[in-house]
Amino acid sequence: MKYALVTGGSRGIGKAICLRIAEMGYTVIINYKSNDEEANDTLNQIVSLGGNGELLKFDVSDPEQIKKAIENWKSTHQDQHIEILVNNAGIRKDGLIVWMKDEEWNDVISTNLNSFFLITRMLVTDMLVNKYGRIVNVVSLSGLKGLPGQTNYSAAKGGVIAASKALAQEIAKKNVTVNCVAPGFIKTDMTKELDENQLKQMIPMSRFGKTEEVADVVAFLASKKASYITGQVISVNGGLYT
């Protein structure tokens, strides 16, 4: 069986990615932190479409949980490895820097940036040994242009972009690619408190994006069809450029 791990796979963009990658014939490992109901719903949707999936519950901001969960998965899946990694899990804790608390900075950096390092490091060796792998990191418009009130989020996503470009050069010869997908304003729980009517005036397509539109790009980059693409950032933003 071929395996793909999607972090933050229970809701929003992550759920759409899980469904799309399952259609590619992969057994999708759905990572989530706490929402058992949504995670099971994602798994049930995959199964109802004829696909295969597993749940893997851990907090991507916690190094010990990451280590324990992935080691346990490897111990129960002898002679198997994860061929696709989608680092999608993320949080926002917006605020002007003059009022930003230490934990608001640290939590966002840990969840969005440190998790990329910790999870990728545990899985990339198997990809290199097998001379094939796909790493796709879901970043953000904020990581490309920076947005006021998001110094923490912009720093984290910008860090993932830079790290992806560096890692891509380290491992390209082994047929392992690393790319980023940078969504703009997408209809998810994370953006539901935003004023869509006001913000869509900034977007040439005059609307927020759909989670499936992001998932399709992730799926392409995770496929063999994207074999000569690495170190790139693909924006999915309706024409909202920096």
Backbone torsions as a table, in degrees:
resi	resn	phi	psi	omega
1	MET	NA	148.1	177.5
2	LYS	-101.5	135.1	-174.0
3	TYR	-117.8	144.2	173.8
4	ALA	-133.0	136.2	176.8
5	LEU	-108.1	126.9	176.1
6	VAL	-119.0	115.6	177.7
7	THR	-81.6	148.1	-176.6
8	GLY	60.7	43.7	-171.3
9	GLY	-92.1	5.5	-173.5
10	SER	-87.1	-21.2	-174.2
11	ARG	-142.5	165.6	169.1
12	GLY	55.4	-132.8	-179.1
13	ILE	-60.1	-40.2	-179.4
14	GLY	-60.0	-42.8	178.3
15	LYS	-62.4	-44.4	179.4
16	ALA	-62.2	-38.0	178.3
17	ILE	-65.5	-44.5	179.2
18	CYS	-57.1	-46.2	-179.1
19	LEU	-63.6	-41.0	-177.2
20	ARG	-68.8	-41.5	-178.6
21	ILE	-71.6	-32.2	175.2
22	ALA	-61.4	-35.6	177.8
23	GLU	-64.4	-21.4	179.3
24	MET	-81.8	-1.4	177.7
25	GLY	98.1	8.1	180.0
26	TYR	-91.4	146.5	165.5
27	THR	-79.6	117.9	-172.6
28	VAL	-94.9	123.5	174.6
29	ILE	-90.3	111.9	-174.6
30	ILE	-92.7	105.7	174.8
31	ASN	-85.1	142.5	174.4
32	TYR	-156.2	163.7	-175.7
33	LYS	-94.9	-47.6	-170.6
34	SER	-147.5	-23.3	-171.4
35	ASN	-86.3	86.4	-177.9
36	ASP	-60.8	-38.9	-176.8
37	GLU	-62.5	-47.7	-179.5
38	GLU	-67.7	-38.4	179.3
39	ALA	-62.7	-43.5	178.3
40	ASN	-66.5	-33.5	177.1
41	ASP	-64.5	-42.6	176.8
42	THR	-60.5	-46.1	179.7
43	LEU	-61.7	-43.9	-179.5
44	ASN	-63.7	-37.8	177.9
45	GLN	-65.1	-39.8	177.6
46	ILE	-61.4	-47.1	-178.4
47	VAL	-64.5	-39.8	-178.9
48	SER	-65.1	-22.8	178.1
49	LEU	-91.6	4.8	178.1
50	GLY	90.6	11.4	-178.5
51	GLY	-99.2	-177.0	179.6
52	ASN	-125.8	146.1	179.5
53	GLY	-155.9	164.7	175.5
54	GLU	-140.2	154.9	175.6
55	LEU	-101.8	139.9	176.9
56	LEU	-139.2	99.7	-173.1
57	LYS	-90.0	117.7	170.5
58	PHE	-163.7	157.0	179.9
59	ASP	-88.1	116.5	-175.8
60	VAL	-68.2	-11.5	178.1
61	SER	-89.1	-2.8	-175.1
62	ASP	-111.3	106.9	-177.1
63	PRO	-56.5	-37.9	-178.9
64	GLU	-68.2	-40.9	178.1
65	GLN	-64.6	-41.0	178.0
66	ILE	-59.1	-51.1	-176.6
67	LYS	-60.6	-46.8	-177.1
68	LYS	-65.3	-45.3	-175.9
69	ALA	-65.0	-45.2	-177.5
70	ILE	-71.5	-39.1	176.4
71	GLU	-62.7	-40.7	177.7
72	ASN	-63.6	-41.0	178.5
73	TRP	-61.7	-45.1	-179.1
74	LYS	-63.2	-36.3	-178.5
75	SER	-69.6	-25.6	179.8
76	THR	-98.9	1.2	178.8
77	HIS	-130.9	60.7	-179.0
78	GLN	-59.1	140.7	178.6
79	ASP	65.4	15.3	175.4
80	GLN	-117.0	158.3	174.6
81	HIS	-148.8	162.3	-179.7
82	ILE	-89.9	118.8	-173.4
83	GLU	-90.1	-30.5	179.8
84	ILE	-123.3	132.3	173.4
85	LEU	-123.0	123.3	174.1
86	VAL	-114.5	107.3	176.2
87	ASN	-83.7	94.8	-174.2
88	ASN	-112.4	-27.3	-173.9
89	ALA	-57.8	137.7	179.2
90	GLY	-165.4	157.6	175.8
91	ILE	-136.2	158.7	171.7
92	ARG	-121.6	141.1	170.3
93	LYS	-138.5	80.5	-170.2
94	ASP	-75.4	151.0	176.1
95	GLY	168.9	152.2	176.3
96	LEU	-65.3	144.7	-171.9
97	ILE	-63.0	-28.2	-179.4
98	VAL	-65.9	-22.9	178.8
99	TRP	-111.9	1.7	-176.2
100	MET	-72.4	131.0	179.4
101	LYS	-84.9	157.1	179.5
102	ASP	-53.8	-44.9	-176.7
103	GLU	-67.7	-28.6	177.7
104	GLU	-69.4	-35.5	174.2
105	TRP	-71.0	-52.9	-173.7
106	ASN	-64.3	-40.1	-179.0
107	ASP	-63.6	-41.5	-179.0
108	VAL	-69.7	-41.4	178.1
109	ILE	-64.9	-42.9	-178.8
110	SER	-64.1	-44.6	-175.4
111	THR	-74.4	-39.5	-173.0
112	ASN	-93.6	-33.8	-174.5
113	LEU	-108.1	-52.6	-178.2
114	ASN	-61.7	-34.6	179.9
115	SER	-62.7	-37.8	176.3
116	PHE	-56.1	-48.1	-178.5
117	PHE	-64.4	-49.7	-172.5
118	LEU	-67.5	-43.4	-177.6
119	ILE	-74.6	-44.2	-179.6
120	THR	-61.3	-42.0	-179.1
121	ARG	-59.9	-35.4	-177.8
122	MET	-75.9	-21.6	-174.1
123	LEU	-108.7	-21.4	-171.6
124	VAL	-69.6	-28.9	-178.8
125	THR	-60.2	-44.2	178.4
126	ASP	-63.0	-37.2	177.1
127	MET	-62.5	-43.1	-179.4
128	LEU	-65.8	-42.1	179.4
129	VAL	-61.8	-39.6	-178.3
130	ASN	-87.9	-1.3	176.9
131	LYS	55.7	37.7	173.7
132	TYR	-164.7	136.0	174.7
133	GLY	-177.5	158.1	178.2
134	ARG	-133.4	124.5	174.9
135	ILE	-118.7	121.5	178.9
136	VAL	-124.7	124.8	-177.9
137	ASN	-110.1	123.5	178.4
138	VAL	-85.3	113.1	-177.1
139	VAL	-109.1	-130.8	-175.4
140	SER	-170.1	156.3	168.4
141	LEU	-52.7	-35.2	-179.8
142	SER	-61.8	-30.8	179.8
143	GLY	-77.1	-16.1	179.0
144	LEU	-93.4	-44.0	-175.1
145	LYS	-114.1	-15.2	-173.6
146	GLY	74.0	140.1	177.2
147	LEU	-130.9	137.5	179.3
148	PRO	-60.2	139.5	-176.9
149	GLY	86.6	0.4	-178.4
150	GLN	-132.0	42.1	178.9
151	THR	-60.5	-37.9	179.5
152	ASN	-68.8	-48.4	-178.4
153	TYR	-66.7	-42.3	178.3
154	SER	-64.2	-40.2	178.1
155	ALA	-63.1	-42.9	-178.3
156	ALA	-66.4	-49.5	-178.0
157	LYS	-69.1	-37.6	175.0
158	GLY	-63.3	-35.9	177.3
159	GLY	-65.3	-40.4	177.9
160	VAL	-64.6	-39.4	178.7
161	ILE	-61.1	-49.0	-179.3
162	ALA	-64.3	-42.3	179.5
163	ALA	-64.3	-37.8	179.6
164	SER	-63.1	-41.5	179.5
165	LYS	-65.5	-36.7	178.3
166	ALA	-70.8	-46.4	-179.1
167	LEU	-62.7	-38.3	179.7
168	ALA	-55.3	-38.3	-179.5
169	GLN	-74.3	-28.4	-179.8
170	GLU	-69.6	-34.5	-166.7
171	ILE	-120.4	6.0	-176.0
172	ALA	-60.5	-36.4	-176.8
173	LYS	-65.1	-18.9	179.8
174	LYS	-94.8	13.0	177.7
175	ASN	66.1	32.4	175.1
176	VAL	-115.0	121.1	-176.9
177	THR	-104.8	153.6	178.6
178	VAL	-135.1	119.7	179.8
179	ASN	-138.6	164.6	178.9
180	CYS	-122.4	146.7	170.8
181	VAL	-118.5	125.1	-174.8
182	ALA	-112.1	95.2	177.7
183	PRO	-70.7	149.7	168.0
184	GLY	-89.9	-129.8	179.0
185	PHE	-85.6	112.3	-178.4
186	ILE	-118.1	141.5	179.4
187	LYS	-70.1	102.0	177.3
188	THR	-146.4	176.4	175.0
189	ASP	-60.8	-29.8	-176.7
190	MET	-71.3	-22.5	-177.3
191	THR	-111.8	3.4	-173.2
192	LYS	-66.5	-21.6	179.5
193	GLU	-86.9	-4.0	179.6
194	LEU	-80.9	153.8	179.7
195	ASP	-84.6	94.6	-175.3
196	GLU	-64.4	-40.2	-177.7
197	ASN	-60.2	-37.1	179.1
198	GLN	-76.8	-46.0	-173.9
199	LEU	-70.3	-31.5	-177.3
200	LYS	-67.9	-13.8	175.1
201	GLN	-68.1	-22.4	178.7
202	MET	-82.5	-15.4	-170.5
203	ILE	-99.4	122.3	-179.7
204	PRO	-53.3	-34.8	178.7
205	MET	-81.9	-3.5	173.4
206	SER	58.7	34.9	175.8
207	ARG	-161.0	161.1	169.4
208	PHE	-76.9	154.0	178.6
209	GLY	-81.0	168.4	176.8
210	LYS	-103.2	149.7	-179.4
211	THR	-59.5	-34.4	-179.4
212	GLU	-64.8	-29.3	179.9
213	GLU	-70.3	-31.3	173.8
214	VAL	-74.7	-43.7	-176.9
215	ALA	-60.7	-36.3	179.9
216	ASP	-63.5	-38.2	178.9
217	VAL	-70.3	-42.5	177.1
218	VAL	-58.8	-45.3	-178.3
219	ALA	-62.3	-40.3	177.4
220	PHE	-61.6	-47.9	-179.3
221	LEU	-65.2	-24.7	179.1
222	ALA	-86.9	-0.3	-176.0
223	SER	-100.5	169.5	176.3
224	LYS	-68.4	-20.0	179.5
225	LYS	-65.7	-20.3	-179.0
226	ALA	-100.5	31.7	-171.4
227	SER	-66.0	-20.6	-178.0
228	TYR	-111.2	21.3	178.4
229	ILE	-117.7	119.0	175.5
230	THR	-153.8	152.2	-179.5
231	GLY	72.9	21.1	-174.4
232	GLN	-108.4	157.9	173.9
233	VAL	-121.5	116.0	179.8
234	ILE	-102.9	120.2	179.5
235	SER	-87.7	137.8	175.2
236	VAL	-124.1	85.5	-166.3
237	ASN	-140.9	11.8	177.5
238	GLY	66.7	20.5	178.8
239	GLY	94.0	8.5	-179.5
240	LEU	-82.9	90.4	-175.0
241	TYR	-94.9	160.9	-178.5
242	THR	-73.5	NA	NA
